[in-house]
């Protein structure tokens, strides 16, 4: 089992090297989340109208996440059309060699092996942002910390005792969570000691700075937000014109009503 797990991690790392030079690269670094106790206020601040961010998010999701997670309601071809990725580039860099652009984005990991390795099969992520919110997914991916007591060696502030290993540790680095004991008095007068998170401490640096890693995660969250409702940008854009039409129509209807009823009054 350990050999299979090591092979999985190696495969994910190699997938990250897939050529994607023609896709949008880089971008302005997002503000760092910080390492304070305010992690619950961290926000994704993503925008599904940012095509360059969506392109980077698609590339990084397929490189780092698709090894375990599927997007069973999204086709490669739909992704390419919406994100303005040429078909030749889509097939070369994002569609696996044994798949067709018309197919849905599934994971190559067999469900029974996933259950054996992680205790349960990793969930499909098509609707994760719609179900949990973009800010939650952002906090989940940015609050991993080392925990030797866990089978994967990692734990998470947003989802305690998570079964998912920290697959982004190579680029983020490793960090330790520092907790402090806080004493509170209960209603019956007893003193209760509670362990509360205080801050993170860097154990080993990653290949990215904190600002770069936050931007990396925001791109993935942005892509997952798009996948949850691919039409949302169009819906919001056309919604403005619908509201304007209704306002104009209301004005015309009001003037027509006055014209019809002027003789009655």
C-alpha positions as CSV (number, residue, x, y, z in Angstrom):
1,X,0.0,0.0,0.0
2,X,2.8,2.4,0.8
3,X,4.4,1.7,-2.6
4,X,1.1,2.5,-4.3
5,X,0.7,5.7,-2.3
6,X,4.2,6.8,-3.1
7,X,3.6,6.1,-6.8
8,X,0.4,8.2,-6.6
9,X,2.3,11.2,-5.2
10,X,5.1,10.8,-7.7
11,X,2.5,10.7,-10.5
12,X,0.9,13.9,-9.3
13,X,4.3,15.6,-9.1
14,X,5.1,14.5,-12.6
15,X,1.7,15.7,-13.9
16,X,2.5,19.1,-12.6
17,X,5.3,19.4,-15.2
18,X,3.0,18.9,-18.2
19,X,3.7,21.6,-20.7
20,X,1.3,24.4,-20.6
21,X,3.4,27.3,-21.7
22,X,0.7,28.6,-24.1
23,X,-1.8,28.9,-21.3
24,X,-1.9,32.1,-19.2
25,X,1.1,32.3,-16.9
26,X,1.8,34.0,-13.7
27,X,-0.2,37.1,-12.9
28,X,0.0,39.6,-10.1
29,X,0.6,38.0,-6.7
30,X,-2.4,38.0,-4.4
31,X,-2.0,39.3,-0.8
32,X,-0.7,36.7,1.7
33,X,-3.1,35.1,4.0
34,X,-0.8,35.7,7.0
35,X,0.0,33.2,9.7
36,X,-2.1,34.7,12.5
37,X,-5.1,33.3,14.3
38,X,-7.5,35.1,11.9
39,X,-7.5,32.2,9.4
40,X,-11.3,32.0,9.6
41,X,-11.5,35.5,8.0
42,X,-9.4,34.6,5.0
43,X,-11.3,35.1,1.7
44,X,-10.8,33.7,-1.8
45,X,-11.7,36.9,-3.5
46,X,-12.0,35.1,-6.8
47,X,-13.6,36.2,-10.0
48,X,-15.1,33.8,-12.6
49,X,-14.7,36.5,-15.3
50,X,-10.9,36.4,-15.0
51,X,-10.2,34.0,-17.9
52,X,-6.4,34.0,-17.3
53,X,-7.0,32.9,-13.7
54,X,-9.5,30.2,-14.8
55,X,-6.9,28.9,-17.3
56,X,-4.2,28.6,-14.7
57,X,-6.7,27.0,-12.3
58,X,-7.7,24.4,-14.9
59,X,-4.1,23.6,-15.5
60,X,-3.2,23.3,-11.8
61,X,-6.4,21.3,-10.9
62,X,-5.7,18.7,-13.6
63,X,-2.0,18.5,-12.5
64,X,-2.5,18.3,-8.7
65,X,-6.1,17.3,-8.0
66,X,-7.4,15.2,-10.8
67,X,-5.3,12.3,-9.8
68,X,-7.9,11.7,-7.0
69,X,-10.8,14.0,-7.7
70,X,-13.2,14.0,-10.7
71,X,-15.4,16.7,-12.2
72,X,-18.1,14.4,-13.4
73,X,-20.4,17.2,-14.8
74,X,-17.8,19.0,-16.8
75,X,-16.5,18.0,-20.2
76,X,-13.0,18.8,-21.5
77,X,-14.5,20.3,-24.6
78,X,-16.8,22.6,-22.6
79,X,-13.8,23.7,-20.4
80,X,-11.8,24.5,-23.6
81,X,-14.6,26.5,-25.1
82,X,-15.5,28.5,-22.0
83,X,-11.9,29.2,-21.1
84,X,-10.8,30.1,-24.7
85,X,-8.3,27.3,-24.9
86,X,-7.6,26.2,-28.5
87,X,-8.5,22.6,-29.2
88,X,-5.0,21.6,-30.2
89,X,-3.6,23.0,-26.9
90,X,-6.4,21.4,-24.9
91,X,-5.7,18.0,-26.3
92,X,-1.9,18.3,-26.0
93,X,-1.7,19.6,-22.5
94,X,-4.9,18.9,-20.6
95,X,-6.7,15.9,-22.0
96,X,-5.1,12.5,-21.1
97,X,-3.8,10.5,-24.0
98,X,-6.5,7.8,-23.5
99,X,-9.4,10.2,-23.3
100,X,-11.4,12.3,-25.8
101,X,-12.3,16.0,-25.5
102,X,-16.0,15.1,-25.5
103,X,-15.7,13.0,-22.3
104,X,-16.4,14.1,-18.8
105,X,-13.4,14.8,-16.5
106,X,-13.0,11.7,-14.4
107,X,-10.2,10.6,-12.2
108,X,-7.9,7.7,-13.1
109,X,-7.9,6.5,-9.4
110,X,-10.1,3.4,-8.9
111,X,-12.6,4.0,-6.1
112,X,-11.8,0.7,-4.2
113,X,-8.1,1.6,-4.1
114,X,-8.9,5.1,-2.9
115,X,-10.9,3.6,-0.1
116,X,-8.0,1.3,0.8
117,X,-5.4,4.1,0.8
118,X,-7.4,7.0,2.4
119,X,-10.3,5.3,4.2
120,X,-12.9,6.6,1.8
121,X,-13.0,7.6,-1.9
122,X,-12.2,11.2,-2.6
123,X,-15.4,13.1,-3.5
124,X,-16.3,14.6,-6.9
125,X,-15.5,18.3,-6.8
126,X,-17.9,19.7,-9.5
127,X,-20.2,21.3,-6.9
128,X,-17.9,21.7,-4.0
129,X,-17.8,25.5,-4.2
130,X,-21.6,25.7,-4.6
131,X,-22.0,23.4,-1.6
132,X,-19.4,24.8,0.8
133,X,-18.5,28.2,-0.6
134,X,-15.3,29.6,-2.3
135,X,-13.9,31.0,1.0
136,X,-14.2,27.6,2.7
137,X,-12.3,25.8,-0.1
138,X,-9.6,28.5,0.0
139,X,-9.2,28.1,3.8
140,X,-9.2,24.3,3.5
141,X,-6.3,24.3,1.0
142,X,-4.3,26.9,2.9
143,X,-4.6,25.6,6.5
144,X,-2.8,22.3,6.3
145,X,-0.2,21.7,9.0
146,X,2.0,18.8,10.0
147,X,0.5,16.3,12.5
148,X,2.5,13.1,13.1
149,X,-0.5,11.5,14.8
150,X,-2.4,11.4,11.5
151,X,-1.9,8.6,8.9
152,X,-1.0,11.1,6.2
153,X,1.2,13.1,8.5
154,X,-1.0,16.2,8.0
155,X,-4.1,17.8,9.5
156,X,-6.3,20.7,8.6
157,X,-7.8,23.6,10.6
158,X,-10.9,24.0,8.3
159,X,-11.6,20.2,8.4
160,X,-10.1,18.6,11.4
161,X,-8.9,14.9,11.0
162,X,-9.2,15.2,7.2
163,X,-8.3,12.0,5.3
164,X,-6.8,14.0,2.4
165,X,-3.0,14.3,2.4
166,X,-1.3,17.6,1.9
167,X,-0.6,17.2,-1.8
168,X,0.5,20.8,-2.2
169,X,3.2,20.6,0.5
170,X,6.0,20.6,-2.1
171,X,5.0,24.1,-3.4
172,X,3.6,25.5,-0.1
173,X,6.2,24.1,2.2
174,X,5.5,22.5,5.6
175,X,4.1,24.5,8.6
176,X,3.4,23.6,12.2
177,X,0.3,24.7,14.0
178,X,0.9,26.3,17.4
179,X,-1.9,26.0,19.9
180,X,-2.4,27.7,23.2
181,X,-4.4,26.6,26.3
182,X,-7.3,28.9,27.1
183,X,-9.1,28.5,30.4
184,X,-12.9,29.2,30.6
185,X,-15.3,28.9,33.5
186,X,-18.4,26.9,32.9
187,X,-21.9,27.8,34.2
188,X,-21.4,25.4,37.2
189,X,-18.1,27.1,38.1
190,X,-15.7,24.5,36.8
191,X,-12.6,25.6,34.9
192,X,-12.4,24.1,31.5
193,X,-9.1,24.2,29.5
194,X,-9.5,24.4,25.8
195,X,-6.7,24.2,23.1
196,X,-7.1,27.1,20.7
197,X,-5.1,27.7,17.5
198,X,-2.7,30.6,17.8
199,X,-0.5,30.8,14.7
200,X,1.5,28.8,12.1
201,X,5.3,28.3,12.1
202,X,7.2,27.4,9.0
203,X,9.0,24.1,9.2
204,X,10.3,23.9,5.7
205,X,9.9,26.3,2.8
206,X,8.2,25.3,-0.5
207,X,9.0,26.2,-4.1
208,X,6.6,29.2,-3.8
209,X,6.5,32.2,-1.6
210,X,3.4,32.7,0.6
211,X,2.0,35.3,-1.8
212,X,2.5,33.0,-4.8
213,X,0.9,30.1,-3.1
214,X,-2.1,32.1,-2.1
215,X,-2.5,33.1,-5.8
216,X,-2.0,29.5,-6.9
217,X,-4.9,28.4,-4.6
218,X,-7.1,31.3,-5.6
219,X,-6.8,30.2,-9.2
220,X,-7.9,26.6,-8.4
221,X,-10.8,27.9,-6.3
222,X,-11.7,30.2,-9.1
223,X,-11.8,27.3,-11.5
224,X,-13.9,25.2,-9.1
225,X,-16.3,28.1,-8.8
226,X,-16.6,28.2,-12.6
227,X,-17.1,24.4,-12.8
228,X,-20.0,24.6,-10.3
229,X,-21.9,26.8,-12.7
230,X,-20.2,27.4,-16.0
231,X,-23.0,29.8,-17.1
232,X,-22.8,32.1,-14.1
233,X,-20.6,34.8,-15.7
234,X,-23.0,35.0,-18.7
235,X,-26.0,34.9,-16.4
236,X,-24.7,37.9,-14.4
237,X,-23.9,39.8,-17.6
238,X,-27.2,39.3,-19.2
239,X,-29.0,39.9,-15.9
240,X,-28.0,43.6,-16.1
241,X,-29.7,44.0,-19.4
242,X,-32.8,42.1,-18.2
243,X,-33.2,44.5,-15.3
244,X,-32.8,47.5,-17.6
245,X,-35.4,46.1,-19.9
246,X,-37.8,45.6,-17.1
247,X,-37.3,49.2,-15.9
248,X,-37.9,50.5,-19.4
249,X,-40.9,48.2,-19.8
250,X,-42.3,49.3,-16.5
251,X,-42.0,53.0,-17.5
252,X,-43.8,52.3,-20.8
253,X,-46.5,50.4,-19.1
254,X,-47.0,53.2,-16.6
255,X,-47.3,55.8,-19.4
256,X,-49.7,53.5,-21.3
257,X,-51.9,53.1,-18.1
258,X,-52.1,56.9,-17.7
259,X,-53.1,57.3,-21.4
260,X,-55.9,54.7,-21.1
261,X,-57.2,56.0,-17.7
262,X,-57.0,59.8,-18.4
263,X,-60.6,60.0,-19.6
264,X,-61.9,57.9,-16.7
265,X,-60.6,60.4,-14.2
